[in-house]
Amino acid sequence: MRVTCGVIEKAGKYLIVQRGADTSHAFKWEFPGGKVDPGETEAACMARELKEELDIDVLVEEPLLPIEREETDRIIELLPFRCRIIGGKITLLEHLKMAWIDVYQPIEYDLCIGDYEIVEQLKQ
C-alpha cells in the first residue's frame, strides 16, 4: 500500500495530527496524509488528502526519502512530501488534535512508527 504524508513547516516546527479512536493506530500521532488511489499521482494524492483532512490547499514540493514498513498483513510504502500551505486555514476534519513539533527537541507524542524516520530525515 502506498501512503503519502505531508511535511508542513511553520516557524521551524512541523505539523502532526492525532488519529481518531476508530482508525488503525488509534490515538497515534502522524504527519497528515493518506492512501494513493489507483491511477492517482502521489502529488495529487497529497493535495487531495490535505484538503479532505485539514481543509487546506497546498503546493506539493520536494519528496523526502520513502519509508517501507511491514505490518501484520501488508507492506506500507510511506511517501513523505514537503508541502506549503497556499490557501485555507487548518481545520481538523478527521483528526482529534494537532501540534507543531520541533524535531531537534525530544518528541513528546506517540508517533506512528514510520513517522519517527521522517523526523530523523528532517534533522539532516
N, C-alpha and C positions, 0 to 999 in steps of 0.2 A: 504494500500500500504506500502510495506517495502522498506526503503531507507537507504543506507549506507552512511557514510561520514567519510573522513579521517582526523585525527588529526595529523598533521605533525609538529614536533617541531625542531627549529634550534636556537641555542644560546639563549634559554629561551623565544623565540617568536613562535607564531603559524601561519601557513599559512591559509589565507582566500582568496577567489576569488569572483569577481563580476559577477553576472548573466547578460546575454545579454538582449537586448530590446525585442526579440521575444520569451521570456520564461515566464513561470509563475513566479511571484515575480520578475518581470523585475527590473534590476539595484540594487537589494538587494545583500548583501554580505553573503557568507556562507563558511563553511568548505566543500571542494570539495567531490563529490560522486554522487550517482545515484541509480536508482531503481534496486532491485533484480529481475532477470529474473526467470521464472518458472524453477524449477529443479537446480538452481544455489545456491551454498552456499553463505553465507554472506561474508566470506573472499574472495572467488573467485570474487564476485561482486565488492568488494572494490578494489582489484588489477586490475580488468578489467577497472573499471571506471576511476581510476587514470591514467592508461595507455592511455585510449581514450581521456581524458580531458586535461591531463598535460604532456603526453609522458614520464612518469616516471615509473620505476619498483619499487615496494615497498614490504617490508616484513610487512605483516599484523600482528600486535602484539595484545595486550590485548584489549578487548572491554571495553568501558565505559558504564554507565547505559543507557538503551534505553529511548527514549523520545517519548511519544504519544501525538499527537495533532490533533484536529479536524479542518478540512477545510469545506467549504460550502457543498461539495459533496463527501467527503471521510475522512477517518481517516488515518493519516500518522504515521507509526512507524519509527522513526529516530534511526538508529543503528550506533553510533559512534565507531570508532576503532582507537587506536594509530597505526600509520604507520611510518616505517622508509624507507627513500629512499635508494635503493641499486643499482640503475642504471638510467642513463639518466639525462637530465638537464630539469628543469621545463620550459615547453613551453605552452603558453596559446592557446589551440586549439578550445575551446568553450566559454571561458570567456573573459570579457573585460579587467580586471585588476586583479592584485594580490597584497597582502600586508601581512606583518608579524606583528601580534599584540602581545602586552604584556597584558596578561589577568589581571594583577594587576594594570593596568592603565585604566582610563576611555576609553571606546570603542567609537571611533570617526566615526565608519562606521555603516550604516543602515543594520544590520544583519537580516536574516530571523528569525522569532520568536523562533523556536526551537534551533537555534544556540546560543542564549543567555544562554540557560540552559547548553549547553556544556561548555561555558566559565565559568559558575559557578562551574561545576564539576572540571574543570582544576585548579581552585583556591584551591581546597581541598588537 
